Amino acid sequence: MLDLAFAAYLAGLLLLGLRRPFIWVLAYLYVDIVAPQMISWGFLSSLPISLIVFLAAFGGWLVLDDKQESRFNYRQGLLLLLLGYCAFTTYSADFHEEALGKWEWVWKALVFAIFLPLTLRTRLRIEAAALVMVLSAAAIIVSGGIKTAMGGGGYGTLRLLVDNNTGLYEGSIISCVAIAIIPLILWLVKHGTIYVPDWRVKAFAAGLILACILMPIGTQARTGLVCFGFLCVLLLRSAKRRLLYFGLMGAVGLLSIPFLPQSFTDRMSTIENHQSDQSASTRIAVWKWTLDYVKHNPMGGGFEAYLANKLEYKTVSAETAGSTTIVRSEDVEDAGRAYHSAYFEMLGEQGFPGLILWLWIQASGLWHMERIRRRWKDRTGQDEQWQAPLANALQQSHLVYLLGSLFVGIAFQPFMLMLIGLQCALWTYLKRIDGSTQEAMRKRRKPKPLIVKPAV
């Protein structure tokens, strides 16, 4: 039945796309985030669904959609440049076969991030894309939140929609993404037009935000806890009553401590002392190896270059018995450990050129959203109230991602590349309509030429 339900839903989206080709773009967002072919056990699992919907989305825009107002901005050009550079490093990768495995999904994620802004040429389309992204992620987050609330969860043991540890189904990644989408949820509740923000929408949004907050607890991912604390600080910027907000957040945090599972508090305590945790010690060792690696390979080693690492590090643990504390150290040897950081992932795989290009894409997105926020925040027109809050929400989501990516290798995470595509679309759309408005105002203000009739 589950397989038939997924098949019927996908078939419905594809059929609707025959009338409105943009729906195929939304269908691809859903397929790439939820990955129904992984959840299904029947014939859907044997079909290249992602590729089929990708081709439908691109072909529908190319053949059937109106492209008159589509624009290509320079951030899309940077993404295109990064795509070309990744292709070059893949060709010359240290581990060519393994690199091709990662390239198979990275190129598609980058191409779609470049393509997405071309289709989002109206406010309705931008909102629809944001809504589908949030609801698709919610399909994973809500199930994890319910299981956590019922006492399930644990590091590496929280089973979401599928027993898989890749993409958004990996604990640290879904924890980061769950916290990152909270600003978008808040924007959709206040400014959404597809679903009118009545009490039902607000109730669902409140439940979804609670599920997002529960994800770091259920997965016991330290990344999620750090991201949530950072988001609380970011939300102070747009809070009207900051002291009340700060007090409520502190009270909620203190009151929630007795209800947290002991396994969660024990794992979070390793944030303070990384040497007592082998996972954290491994990350530090990999980062040191990466810095040494790029000294000899400044152009990077291509995808999966971390397979070359051989690590030796020391873990330290302390046991207290009465008034006596015994400190034990252990030498650990390891090899082929992943970067566990998007920054070191880019540095090791794409070298200094790739890292600089990737950071340029991130920084320019934050700057664009800040410019939109400042330019639109004081406008009072009837249809001028949603732009600045959306830019602020996208900026906050992006900042949470950048913090979370310090500890997770998600440099090419498709969901976050879609977020960059949304930023590009908002920047291009507002620049176009604002330019048209100013041009119309200039024409209205331009004095008419004085016509002097000749004397008879």
N, C-alpha and C positions, 0 to 999 in steps of 0.2 A: 504493500500500500504506500509506503514512504517513497519508493521508487516511482510509482505512478503519480504521486502528488507532485514530486519535483519535475517529472516529465511534462505533466499538464501545465504547471506554472510556466516553465520555460517555453513550451509551445504557444501558450497564450501571449507571452511577451513578444515572441517572434512574429506571431500573426498580427498583433497590434502595430508592430513596426512597419508592416506593409502600408498602413495608412499614415503613420507618423514615424518616419525613419529615425528620429531622435530617440525613440524608445529603445532601439537596439543599442545605443550608447549606454542608456541606463541599465539595460540587460547585461552588458559587459561589466559594468561596475558591480552588479550583484554577483555575477558568476566568478569574477576574479577575487572578490572578498570572501564570499561564503564557500566557494568551491563545491557545489552540489555533487559534482562527479566523484568527489572523495567520500561524501556522506553516503551516496547511493551504493547499493550492493548488486544492482542489476545491470541492464544494458547501458545505462547512462555512464557507468564507470569505464566502459569500453570505447566511448566516443570522445573525440577531441573537442569537447564542448567549448572550452575557452577559445580555441582557434576559430571555431565556427562563428561564434558570436562576435569575436574581434573582426573577422572579415565582413560580417554583416554590418557592424557599426561603421567601419571605414567605407565599405562599398555604398551603404545607404546615404552617407554624407556626400560622397563623391558624385553619385549619380542622381540622387533624388532631392537632396536638401538644398536650401537657398544659401549660397556662399557669398552673397554680396556684402554682408556686414562682417564676415570673418576677417580677423586680423592676425598677423604673425608678429609677436613682440620679441625683444632681444633675449629674454629669459628662455624662450623656446629655442632660440638660436644657441644658447649656452648648453641646453639639454641635448641638442643635436650634436654639438661639438663633443660633449661628454660621451654620447653614443658612439661617435666615430673613434674616439680615443680608446674606449673600452674594446671596440672591435680590433683595434691595432694590438693592444696588450693581450687579447685573447689569442690572436694569431701567433704571438711570440711568447706565450705563457710557459712558465717552468713546468707545469703539469697540464699539458695541452688537452688531454682527454677529459680530465676533471673540470678544467676551465670551460670546455664546451657545454658541460652539463649545466653550469650556472648561467652561461651566456644564453641558453635556450629560453629562460624566463626573464632575464635582465633586459634583453633588447626589446621584448614585447612591452615590459613595464615602462621603459623610457619612451618608446614610440607612442604609447597611448597617452603618456603625460604631455608629449608634444602635440598630439592630435586633439586631446580633450578641449583645450581652450577655443579651438576653431569651431566647435559645435555649440559652445555656451555663449550665444550672442544676445541673449535676453535675460532679464531678471528671473523670469519663470524657469528658464533652463538652468540657470546657476543654482536657484533654490532647489529644483528637482534633483540635480546631481548631489548637492549637499545632503538632501533628505534621504536619497537612496543609499549613499555612503554610510550615513548614521544608522539607518534601519538595517542594513546588511550586517554591519558590525554588531548591532544589537542582537541579531539572531544568535551570535556566538556568546555575547556578553551576558544576556539574560539567562541562558541555560547555566552558565558558570556561576552567576550571582545566586540563582535559586539553589544550586547544589551547595554553595558555600553557606548560605543562610540555614540550610538543613543539616549542617555539620560536616559536609564533605570537604574535599580540598586537601592540599598538601603540596610541597614542592615536588614537581614532576609527576604528581598523581592525580591532579584535577582533570577529569575527562570531560571535554567539551562536547561538541556535536559529533566528533570523530576521534578515534584513538590514534592521533597523529601529532607529531611534534615539529611540524614545519609551518611556515607562514604565520597567519594570525592564530593558529592553534598552538603555538609555542607560548609557554607561560609568561616569560618576560616581555615578549612582543605584544601580546594581547593586553597585558597590564598597562603598558605604555600607551597603546592606542586607545584603550578604554578611558584613561584619564585625559588624553589629548582631545577626544571628541566632546567632552563636557561643555566647553564654550560654544560649540556648534549646536548642541542640544538646547542650550539656553537661548541662543539666537533664534532658532526655529520656533521655540515656544512664544517668544515675544514678537517676532516679525514675520513669521511664516504665513503664507497665503494659500498654500495647497491644502493644508489642514488648518481650519480656523482655530485659533488658540482658545478653545473653550475649556471647561473643567475636565473633560475627558482627556484632552491632549495634555493638559498640565499634569493630570494624575499619572498618565503614562510616562511623561518626561521625568517626573519625580522618581518613579520606580526605576526607570532606566538609569538615571544618575546614581541612585543607590546601588544598582547592580554594577555600575562602573567602579564605584568606590570599593565594592566588595571584591573585585577582581584581584587586586594586590594581596588581599587576605587569603582568598581561595588558592591562588597560585603560589603564595608565599615568595613572591618575587620582590627583592629589595628595590629593583628599578621602579616598580609601581609606587612604592611608598615614597621614594624620593620625588617622583613626578607629581604625586598628589600634594605633597607639601609645597612644592614649587608653584603649582597651579593656585593654591590658596593664596600665596603671596601675589601672584599676577592678578587675581580677581579683585584685590584691594584697589587696583587702579581705577576700576569702573564702578566700585561700590559707592553708593551715595552716603551711607552711614558707616564709615570705616571702623570707628571704634566699636560700634555694636557688632559689626560683622566679625572683627578680630576676636572680640570676647566670646561670641557664639562658637566660632571655630575652635577656640581653646577649650571651651567647656565640653563640646562634643568630643574632642580628642581625649580629654581626661576621663569622661564618663564611659568611653568605649573600651578603655584599657582592660577593665575586669572581664569583659565579654570576649576578648581576643583569645584564641587557642594558644596554649603554651608553646607549641611548635612554631607558631608565627613569631611570638616575641623572642624566642631563642634565636631564630634565624635573623631577625632584624637586628639583634644585638651584635652580630658580626660586622655590621657596617662600621662600628667604632674601631674594631681591631681586625683588620683584614688578614693578619698573619695567623689568626686562630681558625680561619676557614680556608680549606684547600682550594675551593672554587675561586675565591677572591685572590689567593696567592698565585694561582695559575694565570689569571688575567694580567697581573703585574708582570709576571715572567714573560708572557707572550708580548706585552707591550715593549718591554726592554729588548726582546729579540727583534721585534719589528723595526725599532729605531736603529739597531745595528745592521739589519738587513738592507735598509734603504740607503745606508752610507755607501754600500757597494753596488746597489741596484736602484739608483735615483728615479728611474722610469717605472719602477714597480715590477712585480713578478707575474702579473696577470691573476685572474680569478683562482682562488684556492691555493695561493702561494704559501699560506700558513702550513701546508702539509710538509714543508721542508724543515719546520722548527723542531729543535731538540732542546728540552728545558731541564734545568736543574735549579731547584729552589728549596727553601726551608720553611716549614710550618712550625709555629710555636703555640703551645697550649698550656694552660695553667689549671691545676687542680688544688682545691683548698680543703684541708682536713683539720678542723679545729682552728688553731692559730698558725698552722703550718701550710705554706703554699709551695707546691712542687711545680716547677716549670720544666716542661719537656719540649725538646726540639726534634724534628724529624726531617731528614733529607729525602726529597722526592724527585724522581726522574720521570719525565713525560715527553711525549712527542706528538706532532701533528694536531696541536690544540688550536681551536679557532680564535679569532681576534677578540671577540666579546666587546667590540667597540666599533661603531661606524667610522670614526675618525682614523683609527689604526687599520681598519679594513680598507679604507680608501688609500691610506699611505702605503700599506704593504702590497696591495694588488695593483693600484694605478699610479703609485709613486707620487712625487711632489707635484707634477702637472695635474694629475687627476684630483688630488686633494685640494689644490688651490681652486680648480674649476668647480668642484663640488661645494666648497665653502663660499665661493662667489655666488653660486645659485641660491644657497641658503640665505646669505646676508642680503642680497638684492631683494629677495622675497619679503624679509622683515622690513626693509626700508620702504618698499612699495606699499605695504599695508599701513605703515606709519604715516606715509604721505596721504593716503586716502583718508585715514582716520582724522588727521588734522584738517584736511581740506573740507570734509563733509560734516564734522561733528557739530558745528554751530548753525547749520542750515535748518530752516524751519518750514520748508515747503511740504506739501502733502505727501509727495513721493520722494522725499529726501531724508527720511528718518532711518532707513535700514542700511545704508551704505557704510557709514562709520562703524556701527556695531558689528557688521559682518567682517570688515577689515580687522577690527580688534579681536574678534573670535578666531579668525584664521591666523592672526599673529600669535595669539596665546597658544593655540594648538601647535603651531610650528615651534614655538619656544619649548613647549613640553617635549616634543619629539626630539629636538636638538639636545636637551638634557638627558632624556632616556637613551639616546643613541650613544652617549658616552660609555654606557655599560652593556649595550647590545649591538650586535653587528647587523644593523638595519639600514645601511647606506642606500640600498636599492629597494627597500620595502615598497611594494606596489601601492599600498594604501596611502603612504606618505607622499609618494610621487603624484598620486591623484590629488592630494591636498595642494601640492605645488601647482598642478594644473588648474585647480579652482582659483588660486591666487592670480595666476596669469589671466584667466578669463575675467575676473573682477576688475583687474587693472585695465585691461584692454577695453572692456565694455564701458566703464566709467569715463575713461579718457575719450572714447568716441562720443558718448552722449553729452558729456560736458563741453567738448569742443563744438559740437553741433549747436548747443544752447547758446554758448558765447558768440558764435558766428551769427546766429539769428538775432541776438540782442544788438550786436554791432550794426547789423543791417537796418534794424528798426531805429537806432539812434542816429544813423547817418543822415545828415540834412539833405533835403531834396535840392537839386540845383535850381537857382533862381532863373526863370525864363523871362527875358525882357522882349516884349513885343515891339517891333520897329514902328516908328511913327509913320502915319499915313500922309 
